[in-house]
Amino acid sequence: MRVLPFAAPVLAGAFLLFLVQPLIARFILPWFGGAAGVWSVAMLFFQAVLLAGYGYAHLLTTRLGSRAQCVVHCVVLAAAAISLPIAPSEWMKPSPDAAPTAGILFLLAATVGAPYFALSATGPLLQAWFARAVPGRSPYPLYALSNFGSLLALVAYPFVLEPAWGRGTQAIAWSWAFGAFALLCAGAALLAARVNTQQVGVQAGPAAPRRSMVLWIALPALASTLLLAYTHELCVDVASVPMLWVLPLALYLVSFIVTFAGRKPLPRFVWYPVAAIAIAATSMVMAWRLDVSVQGAVICHGLCLLALCVVLHGEAFRIRPVAGRLTQFYLCVSLGGVLGGLFVAVLAPLVFPAHLELPLALVFSALLLGWVLWSDPASPLGGGKVRPVWGLVGAGVGGLVFAQVWNFLQDHENSVLLTRNFYGTYMVAETPAGQGQPWFRSLSSGTTQHGSQFMEPEYRDWPTTYYARHSGIGLALHCLPSRPRRVGVVGLGVGTLAAYGRKGDLYRFYEINPRCEQIARDYFFFLQDSPADCQVILGDARLSMEGQEPQQFDLIALDAFTSDSIPVHLLTLEALGMFAGHLAPGGVLCVHISNRHLDLAPVLREASQQLRLSAFEVESPRDDSGANGALWVILGGDSDFEAQVTELAKHTPAWSLGTRIQRLDRGKRVRPWTDDYSNLFEVLR
């Protein structure tokens, strides 16, 4: 029974600590363009506040007596409770062109900063109090219990809480649960305060060796880097949503549970080979660009992340200190997590022109684990013993470095520009004339092409990729009235749709990423060659258009992507209804839903029925004129608009290649997506 008063608040605090992360992300993600970088910055905030909480716990347990610790922490809990509820107010919504990183950090600090700090400090505090109140019992199983609570929250959120409740209800329920947790924690603090620390004390023990302290920081730093790097790999090619953030984070927590639950470290002779296999498997998938399903990508990356984190955290557990230096140990572990987050969220986008975090993390993981074995006197391989094994290790690391360098060079062989910012990585590649191929340039983000242009002057006005003349958007534009047209485009790409512009037309592009506008103007010619009035409005399209009067567009093309990732906040009922409100009578909304992993047609079918808009889809084939296969859904329009599009499509050369047009009134039923609810499981291919 002496364990329960400490175990209950540890479990509850960890549950709330990790439940609030995807919860608050549901609020802020639509406000910052739905980019994968939102989660990296949010994780940096959470790790930084966790470090602050651990530092506070360390100072409290080393500078104050037990009763003073109780009083101070109860005050902190009360102050955090006063700041509730955590739901952000509308006045916190950023302007469309606001700096995303600073805005995310400010918003998180203003909403969840105080309660997250209190929760972060509670875990190590309760473990330190438990070590004092129950001498002779190891407090480290409570750390495993806290990670189990965190894992439970991450599993419960996407599968139980998110489908059942809206964001507002979730925020209110979380706030009430925090109040109950504060009472539990106060009870444990009162129990710990009764212990006379002069009679029952926990000796701090000898100072940790410098090697141990370095590894307490370096090992978790690499694990944190791997977590964010693997998460980015998943989000950038599927969708940036809490579900795909939660899965890698859950496996990351499982590695803590596996390594800290027992009394003995995990056997190296089992887990080191597993880690080597994980590094090799990830390298092969990256180098060979294996075409796997989203389920296969999640399984492969998830298992590799788990194996590497188990080994890294297992080595940290192997050199853990005595209970008296527990808070110092957790402080170092938390500092390592912050350093990993800083590297991925802040430093890497500034320094690297491409997403190199995962390759570098794999290489440095291999080097660090090799150094751990070399420098450990207790290891059978310590000090270079068993030289043939070290020869194999050296060959493996050398092969890994060679594979990553070769992969990078192959991927960027014909690039003329490689650039990166908060919103993603962009490459402009050029196939020169005179090599048996047309001279053209293309823009890619991640693994997905986002536009190309023939560079010979006589072919520069030819629309290509997903915007060819026989595509859904090309047909829809040709069927608009002949008078001067007003066209809105969400997502600039290289500006291909400007090729359809005529004198007197207005083409207004809404683009969240200023780097895209620079690329479209400096490396492509669609915007400058178009006879139409082409305008580029920088900022998130939804935020920008929400602040505008109805624009009376004849057509809105919704085509915002980062790699193959869909900004979910642009496909909700609220967003589509807002876009439809900017259409002129008889105007149409064209939504590009080409995606390797997700079938988004059911989502738009439900939205069209809710909004009472007609809907049909146009699937166009790839051909030799630079067109990619494309799938567009067309919402709204006059009663005969679908017939006009179908008739025009029959007179294009691509009709014989398999153009498909059908009404979007039957098929798989899904729950409509809203700002409160979206479910990727229902639309996985």
Stockholm file with secondary structure:
# STOCKHOLM 1.0

chainA/1-685         MRVLPFAAPVLAGAFLLFLVQPLIARFILPWFGGAAGVWSVAMLFFQAVLLAGYGYAHLLTTRLGSRAQCVVHCVVLAAAAISLPIAPSEWMKPSPDAAPTAGILFLLAATVGAPYFALSATGPLLQAWFARAVPGRSPYPLYALSNFGSLLALVAYPFVLEPAWGRGTQAIAWSWAFGAFALLCAGAALLAARVNTQQVGVQAGPAAPRRSMVLWIALPALASTLLLAYTHELCVDVASVPMLWVLPLALYLVSFIVTFAGRKPLPRFVWYPVAAIAIAATSMVMAWRLDVSVQGAVICHGLCLLALCVVLHGEAFRIRPVAGRLTQFYLCVSLGGVLGGLFVAVLAPLVFPAHLELPLALVFSALLLGWVLWSDPASPLGGGKVRPVWGLVGAGVGGLVFAQVWNFLQDHENSVLLTRNFYGTYMVAETPAGQGQPWFRSLSSGTTQHGSQFMEPEYRDWPTTYYARHSGIGLALHCLPSRPRRVGVVGLGVGTLAAYGRKGDLYRFYEINPRCEQIARDYFFFLQDSPADCQVILGDARLSMEGQEPQQFDLIALDAFTSDSIPVHLLTLEALGMFAGHLAPGGVLCVHISNRHLDLAPVLREASQQLRLSAFEVESPRDDSGANGALWVILGGDSDFEAQVTELAKHTPAWSLGTRIQRLDRGKRVRPWTDDYSNLFEVLR
#=GR chainA/1-685 SS CCSHHHHHHHHHHHHHHHHHHHHHHHHHGGGGTTCTHHHHHHHHHHHHHHHHHHHHHHHHHHHSCHHHHHHHHHHHHHHHHHTCCCCCCGGGCCCTTCCHHHHHHHHHHHHHHHHHHHHHHHHHHHHHHHHHHSTTSCSHHHHHHHHHHHHHHHHHIIIIIHHHSCHHHHHHHHHHHHHHHHHHHHHHHHHHHTSCTTTSCCCCCSCCCHHHHHHHHHHHHHHHHHHHHHHHHHHHHSCCCHHHHHHHHHHHHHHHHHHHSSSSCCCHHHHHHHHHHHHHHHHHHHHHTCCCCHHHHHHHHHHHHHHHHHHHHHHHHHTCCCGGGHHHHHHHHHHHHHHHHHIIIIIHHHHCSSCCHHHHHHHHHHHHHHHHHHHCTTSTTGGGCSHHHHHHHHHHHHHHHHHHHHHHHHHTTTEEEEEEETTEEEEEEEECTTSSSCCEEEEEETTEEEEEEECSGGGTTCCCBTTCTTSHHHHHHHTSCSSCCEEEEECCTTCGGGGGCCTTCEEEEEESCHHHHHHHHHHCCHHHHCSSEEEEEESCHHHHHHTSCCCCEEEEEECCCBTTBCCGGGSSHHHHHHHHTTEEEEEEEEEECCCSSBCCHHHHHHHHHHHTCCEEEEEECCCTTSBCCEEEEEEECCTTHHHHHHHHHHTSGGGGGTCEEEESSSSCCCCCCCSSCCCGGGGBC
#=GC SS_cons         CCSHHHHHHHHHHHHHHHHHHHHHHHHHGGGGTTCTHHHHHHHHHHHHHHHHHHHHHHHHHHHSCHHHHHHHHHHHHHHHHHTCCCCCCGGGCCCTTCCHHHHHHHHHHHHHHHHHHHHHHHHHHHHHHHHHHSTTSCSHHHHHHHHHHHHHHHHHIIIIIHHHSCHHHHHHHHHHHHHHHHHHHHHHHHHHHTSCTTTSCCCCCSCCCHHHHHHHHHHHHHHHHHHHHHHHHHHHHSCCCHHHHHHHHHHHHHHHHHHHSSSSCCCHHHHHHHHHHHHHHHHHHHHHTCCCCHHHHHHHHHHHHHHHHHHHHHHHHHTCCCGGGHHHHHHHHHHHHHHHHHIIIIIHHHHCSSCCHHHHHHHHHHHHHHHHHHHCTTSTTGGGCSHHHHHHHHHHHHHHHHHHHHHHHHHTTTEEEEEEETTEEEEEEEECTTSSSCCEEEEEETTEEEEEEECSGGGTTCCCBTTCTTSHHHHHHHTSCSSCCEEEEECCTTCGGGGGCCTTCEEEEEESCHHHHHHHHHHCCHHHHCSSEEEEEESCHHHHHHTSCCCCEEEEEECCCBTTBCCGGGSSHHHHHHHHTTEEEEEEEEEECCCSSBCCHHHHHHHHHHHTCCEEEEEECCCTTSBCCEEEEEEECCTTHHHHHHHHHHTSGGGGGTCEEEESSSSCCCCCCCSSCCCGGGGBC
//
